[in-house]
Each structure stands twice: as structure tokens, then as C-alpha cells.
Amino acid sequence: MKTLKELEEIRQKTLDRVNQRKDRTTTRIVVGMATCGIAAGARPVLLAVMEEVEKLGLTDVTVAQTGCIGLCKMEPIVEVFKPGEEKVTYVKMDADKARRIVAEHIRDGKVVDEYTMHVVQGKILNDYKAEKE
Ligand code: FES
């Protein structure tokens, strides 16, 4: 059993870590690589992201993998964390879409809305065109 003092220390350390994340100056691109993601085609997506970052000569960009994101049916998923901005979640990715995200969102700063996940009335939607009709 932890003492109150120990719990307070843990809380402070966690807050410090969270604040470090807020101050982060690099962009992070995270690809879901759980089994479901891999089965849905996450490997070529990850590869395409890495190649495009390299090709465009982007600096201050980290490409990382993560495990379960909790949305199997939306895989492959790519999350973008830009400093000072909300996280953007891209769903049902493929290599071409991933390249477009790197060029338009990471390099040019414009979110590619049609690939993002939308939550409408508690339902997760990703069919951007259907939503607009
Ligand atoms: S197992 Fe598919 S997102 Fe967790």
C-alpha cells in the first residue's frame, strides 16, 4: 500500500510528463500496428509514411508504432500529433492516403478531412462523402 506522500509524488511525476508532451516541438505520426491493423494493411501504410517523410525531407517528425487503439474496424489507423494542436485520427488508411497525409497535413499544415474519423451523435463515421450528402 502506497502512502499519501508516495501517491502525491507519482501524481506530480505524471503531471510533469504530461506537461512535457504539451511542450513537445516535434510532430509525431503514430501507426496502429496491432494484429488487426497489420491484417488490414498497416505495414505498407507505415512504410509509406516513413518513405514520404524521408522523400519530402521533413525534419522534426517522428514516426512511431503503437499497439491496440481500440477501433479494429477502422484500421489501418494513423494518428497525427502536431505541437499545440488537437490529435487528428485518420482511419482506413492505405499507402496512397498515408503519403497524402504526410504531404498535406504534416508538410502543408492542412488536415485531410475526408480521411479523418468523425463522431456524429455518438456513432463513429468515416465515410466523409456520405456524411456530406
Ligand atoms: S485489437 Fe484491433 S484495435 Fe485493438
Residues whose N, C-alpha, C, O or C-beta is under 5 A from the ligand:
A	BS01	FES	A34 C36 C68 I69 G70 L71 C72
